Amino acid sequence: MSSFVSNWLRILLLILSIFSFRPQLHLLHQIGDSTGVSLAYLLCNVISATEQLTISFCYMFNAQSSDPFVHNPPNAGDWLDFLQFAVTWCLSSTLFLFGVFHSPARLGRKAFIVDITFLSLSLLAAILYVLANLCGANYGSQDWEYSILLGSHLIFVNPMVTLLAIAALPAQLRELKRHGHAALSLTGLASQAATFTVLGLSWVYRARLDYNLSDVFRTWGSFTSWYQLVGWAAVDHLVFAVMQGILFFVVLGRKRTVTAKRGE
């Protein structure tokens, strides 16, 4: 199955994803205080974005004719896909840095150290590998180093990062309970939930698969194989969308409760 997603849709989703981060960034810049925003939640989001960019980078600069994720050589759609990962990572990192800058120094330092450590072990390691191998030009069947690098992320690291992104939600809910919702943008949560839902669904159709999509969900084994090979992009985007959607309804409920109490 070839990709059914046009480049115009890729560009539109890229633009929408950029604008979806703006309300939250603007709010934190305006109030100058990230109290109420969990650094653990932001950290898990930026780790997830880093992992997605790392895998995309490995595919992009070591493309083979058999790779379902990237053409060889990469076409315009592949570059737009890579740009989508890069932009999401940049904006997630910017939001995380805003949270660190406007948070208590001790908590901010710890979160920043964890982020830099993961970045060094994943994305920077992949970049150094590609540079050491002349941008992947000498990739071959005997290049076991590349197989280990990509395989470790697809099979081990990314599933743990996906679970980590889900497990981080309670941290943000606790922060809301303690400090309120003043530092969370309702518009930002809604726009990210909607945009990343469409993004996640689009990733289902961006990959080139040799079998019907319906076969993916027939057994747990087929789903696992699809997830590890190309489905991680769809799953990780949808997980983020669901988490933001849950927060949207929680914050909306709290705002309505506050409004109702003031009206009494």
KAJOZI-V492676 format. One record per residue. N is the residue number from 1. PHI is phi as a letter, one per 30 degrees, with the letter a starting at -180 (NA if undefined). D_FIRST is the distance of its C-alpha to the first C-alpha in whole Angstrom. Layout:
BEGIN
n: {N;N}
phi: {PHI;PHI}
d_first: {D_FIRST;D_FIRST}
END
This chain:
BEGIN
n: {1;2;3;4;5;6;7;8;9;10;11;12;13;14;15;16;17;18;19;20;21;22;23;24;25;26;27;28;29;30;31;32;33;34;35;36;37;38;39;40;41;42;43;44;45;46;47;48;49;50;51;52;53;54;55;56;57;58;59;60;61;62;63;64;65;66;67;68;69;70;71;72;73;74;75;76;77;78;79;80;81;82;83;84;85;86;87;88;89;90;91;92;93;94;95;96;97;98;99;100;101;102;103;104;105;106;107;108;109;110;111;112;113;114;115;116;117;118;119;120;121;122;123;124;125;126;127;128;129;130;131;132;133;134;135;136;137;138;139;140;141;142;143;144;145;146;147;148;149;150;151;152;153;154;155;156;157;158;159;160;161;162;163;164;165;166;167;168;169;170;171;172;173;174;175;176;177;178;179;180;181;182;183;184;185;186;187;188;189;190;191;192;193;194;195;196;197;198;199;200;201;202;203;204;205;206;207;208;209;210;211;212;213;214;215;216;217;218;219;220;221;222;223;224;225;226;227;228;229;230;231;232;233;234;235;236;237;238;239;240;241;242;243;244;245;246;247;248;249;250;251;252;253;254;255;256;257;258;259;260;261;262;263;264}
phi: {NA;d;d;c;c;d;d;d;d;e;d;d;d;d;d;d;d;d;d;d;d;d;e;d;d;d;d;d;d;d;d;i;a;c;d;j;c;d;d;d;d;d;d;d;d;d;d;d;d;d;d;d;d;d;d;d;d;d;d;d;c;b;d;b;d;d;d;d;c;b;d;b;d;d;c;d;d;d;d;d;d;d;d;d;d;d;d;d;d;d;d;d;d;d;d;d;d;d;d;d;d;c;c;e;e;d;d;d;d;d;d;d;d;d;d;d;d;d;e;d;d;c;d;d;d;d;d;d;d;d;d;d;c;h;i;i;d;c;d;a;d;c;d;d;d;d;d;d;d;d;d;d;d;d;c;c;d;d;e;d;d;d;d;d;d;d;d;d;e;e;d;d;d;d;d;d;d;d;c;i;c;d;c;c;d;d;d;d;d;d;d;d;d;d;d;d;d;d;e;d;d;d;d;d;c;d;d;c;c;c;b;d;d;d;d;d;c;d;b;d;d;d;d;d;d;d;d;d;d;b;d;e;d;d;d;d;d;d;d;d;d;d;d;d;d;d;d;e;d;d;d;d;d;d;d;d;d;d;d;d;d;d;d;d}
d_first: {0;4;7;9;12;14;17;20;18;18;22;23;22;23;27;27;26;29;31;31;33;35;37;38;39;41;43;43;45;47;48;48;48;45;47;45;42;41;40;39;36;36;36;33;31;31;31;27;26;28;26;22;24;25;21;20;23;22;19;20;23;21;18;17;15;13;13;9;12;13;13;16;18;17;17;18;15;16;19;19;17;20;23;22;22;26;27;26;28;31;32;32;34;36;36;37;40;41;42;43;46;47;47;50;50;50;47;45;46;45;41;41;42;39;37;38;38;34;33;35;34;30;29;33;32;29;30;33;31;29;32;34;31;31;28;26;27;28;25;25;25;28;28;28;29;26;24;27;27;23;23;26;25;21;23;27;27;24;25;28;28;26;29;31;30;30;34;35;35;38;40;39;41;44;44;44;47;49;49;47;45;46;44;41;39;38;37;35;34;32;30;29;28;26;25;23;22;20;19;18;16;14;13;11;9;10;8;5;5;5;6;7;8;12;12;12;16;17;19;21;20;16;16;18;16;13;16;17;14;13;14;17;17;16;19;22;21;22;24;26;26;27;30;31;31;33;36;36;37;39;41;41;43;45;46;47;49;51;51;52;55;56;57;59}
END
